[in-house]
Amino acid sequence: MKILVAIKRVADPDNANKVKPTADKVDTTGLEWKPNPFDEYALETALRLTENGKNNKVRQGEVVVVTIGNKDTETQLRSALATGADRAIRVEAEDTDLDGRLVAAALKSVVDAEKPDLVLLGKQVVDGDSNSVGQMLAQLLDYPMATFAATIQEEADGRLLVGREVDGGVLSLRLTTPAIITVDLRVVAPTSVYSKHTDAGFKYSDGVRFAALPAIMKAKKKPLDVKALADLAPGKTNGSSYFRFEAPPARAAGVKVPDVATLVNKLATEAKAL
Amino acid sequence: MSAPSPESAGLTDTHRAFAETCRRFARERIAPHVVEWEEAGSFPRSLYTEAAEAGILGVSFPEAYGGGGGDLLHSMLSVETLLEGGSSGLVASLGSLGIALPPIMALGTEEQKQRFVPKVLSGEHIAALAITEPGAGSDVAGVKTRAVRDGDHYRLSGAKLFITSGVRADLVTVLARTGEDAHGGLTFFVVERGTPGFSASRALNKTGWWASDTAELSFDDVKVPLDQRLGEEGSGFLAIMQSFQAERLSLAFYGHATAEIVLADAIAYAKERQAFGRPLTGFQVTRHKLAEMATKTRVAKAFNWELARRVAAGEYLVTEVSMAKNFAAQVAQEVCYEAVQIFGGMGYMRETRVERFARDARLLPIGGGTTEIMNEIIAKQLGL
């Protein structure tokens, strides 16, 4: 199976306090960058779908990663290559010049050229939280789609059985490839994803695999192509842009109440919550 | 990924990527369990295979034996980053192969290397180094464990003390006396778990390093085949001197990394904790204390990294490495002491990381050669 995985880098959520609150847009100076966690899960999913879990050094198929960003985002692509992807594509663009529509259009051109059996994306990116690219891409390609996948099993005939956790249960979908799947966090649990090469009951380590040093070294030599956004999404421009960014208001100090009666009284009269 | 600092000058992208792997391993696989493992005085054996799969175990050993093919800087980075998991003892036990395997790599035949090393680097086997004895520490001339040739094998008798990973070790690299010459009569042997007469007589209770398995080993007329002797008889001393340099540099890294971690915890706490209507950082005495802690930590780190780069490039820097170990160990003591002081009562509670690191750091001026031994080495180089 050939899989295309779209990844985006985001400001490290652990350092989010470095974001300056009064800027017109998010000031990225001095921020540390990491791959979007859901995109890391998508990559882990792609690797699990293209291997026998017992021998995860051998790829049974091909995994191509794509990102849209400036030269610095190649760090995240190299890291994906070190984790096990075979090739990488970077579409040159600044993040501030993009919206979901433009990203989906560019990805469509990449899919047209690469012809993967499956496109995997994180369910959303943790910076903008738009949760739209996978869905728009499915529309543009007219592919079957499953969002928020928690489990994926490749069946003998190549179809994909996808489990989505919904209120009150699990919704199962059977997709015919080529298809699009966006993944949720539970997809990296030990028994969430099985390729047809992996024995039923095989247990993965929980979470995303680590990049070992020899793989980090080899990743430097794996192919990384750079493409121009204008070639992939001709005539399209950014249709939405952020113009203001406000930090949430600081929380006011609380008060201590002597007993429950006072609490109920305050909730009723001051907070008007009752 | 953090911006390049003067300490980390010369590190490549691949070094940084490896550090990121280690940092994530510490955050995901160590930190969530550290309190439980510290209190239990042990951690699961499966962590060795997990660390091997992640390419952390034995990162600086050749790929041909299942290592990561990295250099000394990679193993120093692994010390710095894995400590962020919160347990010095765990890092030491997980890393005991880093002192146990070098004599095999330096003195062993190809057959011996293939027989012993890959299983350790895959995490299947645990390896320990046994030099120290009840009557001999850094003064290896005092080693009394004896190996007597008897046909196609040796008979090994004696005791070893303070052996990291000793209880769980599947193979132990043991220094024994094969001749009367103080230094020239020392030879390394590999002794495997289960060999009759070899046992871990005691698991030792310690001030710190709780998650580390530390043992007393007993060798009672243990029959060791000839093909488990490393190198010629009398070749042990030089191998020890070389491995001491790496071990001491590594302990120097424990020093500055410990200081860096507790400093960050102390700063975060001092900003948060209120006293007399303002945070602790509102008091000049606290600010200046933190400033001094930061200064010492940074100086130790810069010196350690300079030496790591030079040792990795092939220099033999016994004097400087001794200085670095002493300095960083002292910095760790001082910074941990002040961090506990800033935490006040909370700093004396087992639920805080500074409490644990303060206990753990007490080992640094002792293990791998005491401050006094280091000073003797330095004094000798000064012609004193």
Interface residues (C-beta under 8 A of the other chain):
Chain A: G30 E32 W33 T75 R78 S79 A82 S205 G207 R209 F210 A211 A212 L213 P214 A215 I216 M217 K220
Chain B: M1 S2 A3 D13 T14 A17 F18 E20 T21 R24 F25 E28 E50 E53 A54 G55 I56 V59 E63 G68 G69 G70 H74
